Amino acid sequence: MKVSLTNLTKSAPKADLFVIGYFKGEKDLTALRKIDPVFAKAAEAAIAKKIFSGKAGEVFSSFQTGYRQASETALLGLGGKKDLKVASLRKAVGSVVALASGKKAAKVRVFLDSFLTDTVSAEQAAGIFTEISFLASYRFDKYKTQKKNEPAKTPASIELVTEQKEAVKEMRSVMVRSGKISAAVLLARDLNNEPGNIMNPPRLAQEAKKIAAEKKLSCQVFGLAELKKMGMNGILAVNQGSPTPPVLIALEYGIEHKDKGTVCLIGKGVTFDTGGISIKPSKSMEEMKYDKSGAIAVIATMALAAELKLPLHIVGLAPCVENNVANDPQRPGDIIKMFNGKTVEVMNTDAEGRLILADALSYAAKYEPQAILDAATLTGMCHHTFGDKTSGILGNDQKLIDGIVKAGEKTGERCWQLPLWEEYGECIKSHHSDLKNVGDGYAGTITATMFLKEFVPAKTPWVHLDIAGVANITQNRFDCPKGATGYGVRLFAEILSNWGPESFSKAE
């Protein structure tokens, strides 16, 4: 798909569909009359007869149009003007893509100015149109051999037109950035939608190397022998039931900016999770290919950092395993000596993500980071609590948490804070080792994060994102079909793009 921006003109090439936004109760149709007086007359009649009111998502269209630049013109209801915020504009753009797809319109033209309000600027709208046009048009169908019964293809091009000539340069700049971010989200979706028999740890390492070569990132992959030598026993224990070897992927960007400090991103990469001996129910187990979402968000973000040329030193760590039950899997009751020397009793082999993250968190000390951000599909409890609407956020630095929550509101990848009180730490103390990998069955998201906290380098600001509910969706959404969402890429891009000493509290 191509998304572009031009000035509104009467001599543009013909499009299949021209879309204009309409706010409920809007009286002034001067702009519509100027663009298409024939269609404006029909629309006024439909509004007067209450055939069309302009409620969000409602459509009035006609092929009887004086606007010769398109075969069909459509009014898209936006609801009340005071109600159109960034979040609702995203949904409106999703409606534009869905409308075009339903009408099989390959070339779509949109009057951008008709979507603006006092709270949504032209630059914001241009960026959102670019972002959601790409995300809503995404399909993962590489394994389909017959596509006769599939939904209509998405548009090949969306051209935004505006009368705000003085703002075109700024709007195009925003659109370029939004296009790069969207491409990274789609990369994450592609990698994550791959099934477990294809995207195992070694294959994900190959993809990371390929991306690193394209984006000129430093990439190091630690295989089975190296992990044994390093003492990465959390990673090794989780993977010991699989014939497929584990890896730890380490990506590095912007080493020339190291004097300004380092940010470390860490993502859980369980390419498939059976639960191990504590095996999961068979229902919906196919979704466990998405247990690699954190690692993939980190890999895609590292690629995006290079595209955006961020003035920041960033290290991305992705511990990748397959939690299987073949060969000699770890057992409930096993005790592991972790990378940082602490011992852990495995009470449940399905609480595996925290074990591999723990080793990676400890290893991050090597880079002396200013801060660590980790993302993981860590707990079903988080999914049960928040559904697919927000991730859980916890950590040891309130300033950093507040910044990420704010970034989430801006990008649409929301986060909601949960407490990390020391009292919860009692739940993960073990009789036979330093720690156990699960609590008492309650507050699971919190106790899992308390476990991770035990492995965070001393005096390091750290935030954990539990993305279990938002990493994939089971029904089509306005900006994403069923499957991987690419959650975390836009959020990380926003926080890293605005990184500075004010982003976190200085460790004492």
Buried (B, 14 or more C-beta within 10 A) or exposed (E): BEBEBEEBEEEBEEBBBBBBBBBBEBEEBEBBBEBBEBBBBBBBEBBEEEEBBBEBBBBBBBEEBEBEBBBBBBBBBBBBBEEBEBEBBBBBBBBBBBBBBEBEBBBBBBBBBBBBBEEBBBBBBBBBBBBBBBBBBBBBEEEEEEEEEEEEBBBBBBBBBBBBEEBBEBBBEBBEBBBBBBBBBBBBBBBBBBEBEEBBBBBBBEBBBEBBEEBEBEBEBBBBEEBEEBBBBBBBBBBBBBEBBBBBBBBBBBEEBBEBBBBBBBBBBBBBBBBBBBBBEEEEBEBBBBBBBBBBBBBBBBBBBBBBEBEBBBBBBBBBBBBBBEEEBBBBEBBBBBBBEBBBBBBBBBBBBBBBBBBBBBBBBEBEBBBBBBBBBBBBBBBEBBEBEBBBBBBBBEBBBEBBBBBBEBBBBBBBBBEBEEEBBEBBEBEEBBBBBBBEEEBBBBBBBBBBBBBBBEEBBBBBBBBBBBBBBEEEBBBBBEBBBBBBBBBBBBBBBEBEEEBBBEEE
